[in-house]
Amino acid sequence: MNFPPASSFFSALLQANQDPGHNLEKLRLRPGMDFNAPRQWWDHGQRPRPHEGIDIRLFSSPDKDCRVMPQPFAVPAAYDGIVINCFRDFLGFSIFVLHELHDPDHLQLLTAYGHLTPAANLEIGNHVRADEIIGRVMDSNQSKKVPKHLHLSLALLNPALSRKNLTWQSLANKSAKLIDPLTIFPEGSYSLIDSDTPQPVEHN
């Protein structure tokens, strides 16, 4: 059994953010943007703990090998689910969505999206459909140090872990098993960038 199951998240992400000026093709990841990375990609400082997910900011397009995501940047849900928390983080809001998907060990799948402006009328308890836009990455100006980006985490929750008021700290304990979000991306839809590649200029 393949778990997590196939998701249309990446294709929905591209479709929601395509226009004649923003023809995105492939996700690009600098060292530090990937899962379990020990260092931060924006200043190469040490993370307090290994990176809990991936940071989505850079893409290739037909005319550029690496470009910054357009603004605003719409973010879809990866699967059908229910919003179980929505709270402020240092670049916006984090949205936690719980799914009726369980692995062979009966651990339940959660997707967590960080640094967003939530969609209008999105509330805790809302049911969302796969590919539904739940928020947008926008330039909040809340941090001049950390460039805007989407943080995506996938976690498998132990049945004993309370689903109420889950936070990033909750996912760091042993009752949640973090998994690489790239497992739900199609083969060939992402690639790593060499650390010596210059940071691309912001594009709006």
C-alpha positions as CSV (number, residue, x, y, z in Angstrom):
1,M,0.0,0.0,0.0
2,N,1.4,3.4,-1.0
3,F,1.0,6.0,1.7
4,P,0.3,8.9,1.6
5,P,-2.0,8.3,-1.4
6,A,-1.6,10.2,-4.7
7,S,-2.5,13.9,-4.4
8,S,-3.2,16.5,-7.1
9,F,-1.6,19.2,-4.8
10,F,1.2,20.1,-7.2
11,S,-0.9,20.3,-10.3
12,A,-3.5,22.3,-8.4
13,L,-0.8,24.6,-7.1
14,L,0.5,25.3,-10.6
15,Q,-3.0,25.8,-12.1
16,A,-4.0,28.2,-9.4
17,N,-1.0,30.4,-10.0
18,Q,-0.7,30.3,-13.8
19,D,-1.2,33.4,-16.0
20,P,0.6,34.6,-19.1
21,G,3.3,36.2,-16.9
22,H,3.7,33.3,-14.5
23,N,4.1,30.1,-16.4
24,L,5.5,27.8,-13.7
25,E,6.8,24.4,-14.4
26,K,8.9,22.8,-11.7
27,L,9.5,23.4,-8.0
28,R,13.1,24.4,-7.2
29,L,14.6,23.8,-3.7
30,R,17.7,25.5,-2.4
31,P,19.7,23.6,0.3
32,G,17.8,24.2,3.5
33,M,14.4,24.3,1.9
34,D,14.2,20.5,1.9
35,F,12.9,18.1,4.5
36,N,15.1,17.4,7.6
37,A,17.5,20.2,6.5
38,P,19.7,21.2,9.5
39,R,20.3,24.8,8.3
40,Q,18.1,27.7,7.2
41,W,18.2,28.6,3.5
42,W,17.9,32.4,4.0
43,D,21.0,32.9,6.2
44,H,22.5,29.4,6.5
45,G,22.0,29.6,10.3
46,Q,21.5,26.4,12.3
47,R,17.8,25.4,12.7
48,P,16.7,24.7,16.3
49,R,15.6,21.3,15.0
50,P,15.7,19.6,11.6
51,H,13.3,21.2,9.1
52,E,9.8,19.7,9.6
53,G,8.8,20.0,5.9
54,I,9.7,21.9,2.7
55,D,9.7,25.5,1.9
56,I,8.0,26.4,-1.4
57,R,9.2,29.7,-3.0
58,L,11.1,29.0,-6.2
59,F,10.1,27.6,-9.6
60,S,11.4,27.1,-13.0
61,S,9.6,28.5,-16.1
62,P,10.2,28.2,-19.8
63,D,12.1,31.5,-19.8
64,K,13.9,31.2,-16.4
65,D,15.7,28.4,-14.7
66,C,14.8,29.8,-11.3
67,R,12.2,32.5,-10.3
68,V,10.4,33.6,-7.2
69,M,6.7,32.6,-6.9
70,P,4.3,35.2,-8.1
71,Q,2.3,37.3,-5.6
72,P,-0.2,36.6,-4.2
73,F,0.4,32.9,-4.3
74,A,-2.7,30.7,-3.9
75,V,-2.4,27.5,-1.9
76,P,-4.7,24.5,-2.3
77,A,-5.6,21.7,0.2
78,A,-3.7,18.5,-0.6
79,Y,-6.7,16.2,0.2
80,D,-10.3,16.4,1.4
81,G,-10.2,17.3,5.1
82,I,-11.3,19.4,8.0
83,V,-9.6,22.5,9.3
84,I,-8.6,21.8,12.9
85,N,-6.5,24.8,13.7
86,C,-5.6,28.2,12.2
87,F,-3.2,30.4,14.2
88,R,-0.6,33.1,13.7
89,D,2.9,32.3,12.9
90,F,5.9,34.7,12.4
91,L,5.1,35.3,8.7
92,G,1.3,35.1,8.7
93,F,-1.0,32.2,9.7
94,S,-0.6,28.4,9.9
95,I,-3.5,26.2,8.8
96,F,-3.7,22.6,9.9
97,V,-6.0,20.2,8.0
98,L,-6.8,16.7,9.2
99,H,-7.7,14.0,6.7
100,E,-9.6,10.7,6.9
101,L,-6.6,8.9,5.7
102,H,-4.8,6.3,7.9
103,D,-1.6,4.4,7.3
104,P,-1.3,0.6,8.0
105,D,-0.4,1.4,11.6
106,H,-3.6,3.5,12.0
107,L,-1.8,6.8,12.1
108,Q,-3.9,9.7,10.7
109,L,-2.6,12.1,8.1
110,L,-2.4,15.8,8.8
111,T,-1.2,18.5,6.3
112,A,0.1,21.8,7.7
113,Y,0.5,25.0,5.7
114,G,2.6,27.8,7.1
115,H,2.9,31.6,6.5
116,L,-0.4,32.2,4.8
117,T,-3.2,34.7,4.7
118,P,-6.3,32.4,5.2
119,A,-9.0,32.4,2.6
120,A,-12.0,34.5,3.3
121,N,-14.4,32.8,5.7
122,L,-12.0,30.0,6.5
123,E,-12.7,28.8,10.0
124,I,-11.7,26.0,12.3
125,G,-14.2,23.2,11.7
126,N,-14.6,23.9,8.0
127,H,-14.6,21.0,5.6
128,V,-12.3,21.6,2.6
129,R,-12.0,19.7,-0.6
130,A,-8.8,18.6,-2.3
131,D,-7.5,21.5,-4.5
132,E,-9.7,24.1,-2.8
133,I,-7.8,27.3,-2.1
134,I,-7.4,27.6,1.6
135,G,-5.1,30.6,1.7
136,R,-2.5,32.7,-0.1
137,V,1.2,33.5,0.5
138,M,1.3,37.3,0.6
139,D,4.0,39.9,1.4
140,S,3.0,40.6,5.0
141,N,6.1,42.7,5.8
142,Q,6.2,40.9,9.1
143,S,9.7,39.8,8.7
144,K,12.4,41.5,6.7
145,K,14.9,38.7,7.5
146,V,12.9,35.7,6.1
147,P,11.7,35.9,2.5
148,K,8.0,35.0,2.0
149,H,7.3,31.4,1.2
150,L,4.9,28.5,1.8
151,H,5.9,26.0,4.4
152,L,4.3,22.6,3.9
153,S,4.5,19.7,6.4
154,L,2.9,16.2,6.4
155,A,2.5,14.4,9.7
156,L,1.1,11.1,10.9
157,L,-0.7,11.4,14.2
158,N,-0.8,8.9,16.9
159,P,-4.4,8.1,18.0
160,A,-3.5,9.2,21.5
161,L,-2.5,12.7,20.4
162,S,-5.2,15.2,21.0
163,R,-6.4,16.8,17.8
164,K,-7.4,20.0,19.7
165,N,-5.2,23.0,19.5
166,L,-2.4,21.3,17.6
167,T,0.6,23.5,17.0
168,W,4.0,23.2,15.3
169,Q,5.4,22.2,18.7
170,S,2.8,19.4,18.9
171,L,4.2,18.0,15.6
172,A,7.8,18.0,17.0
173,N,6.9,15.5,19.8
174,K,7.0,11.7,19.5
175,S,3.2,11.4,19.0
176,A,3.5,12.7,15.5
177,K,5.6,11.2,12.7
178,L,6.8,13.7,10.1
179,I,7.2,12.6,6.6
180,D,8.8,14.2,3.5
181,P,6.1,16.3,1.7
182,L,7.9,15.5,-1.6
183,T,6.4,12.0,-1.4
184,I,3.1,13.6,-2.7
185,F,4.8,15.4,-5.6
186,P,4.9,13.7,-9.0
187,E,8.3,12.3,-10.1
188,G,10.2,15.0,-12.0
189,S,8.2,17.9,-10.6
190,Y,11.0,19.2,-8.4
191,S,14.8,19.6,-8.3
192,L,17.5,20.9,-6.0
193,I,19.5,24.0,-6.7
194,D,23.2,24.2,-6.0
195,S,24.0,26.3,-3.0
196,D,26.2,28.6,-5.1
197,T,23.3,29.6,-7.3
198,P,22.4,33.3,-6.7
199,Q,19.1,34.1,-5.1
200,P,16.6,35.2,-7.9
201,V,15.1,38.6,-7.9
202,E,11.6,39.1,-6.5
203,H,8.9,39.0,-9.3
204,N,5.4,40.3,-9.0
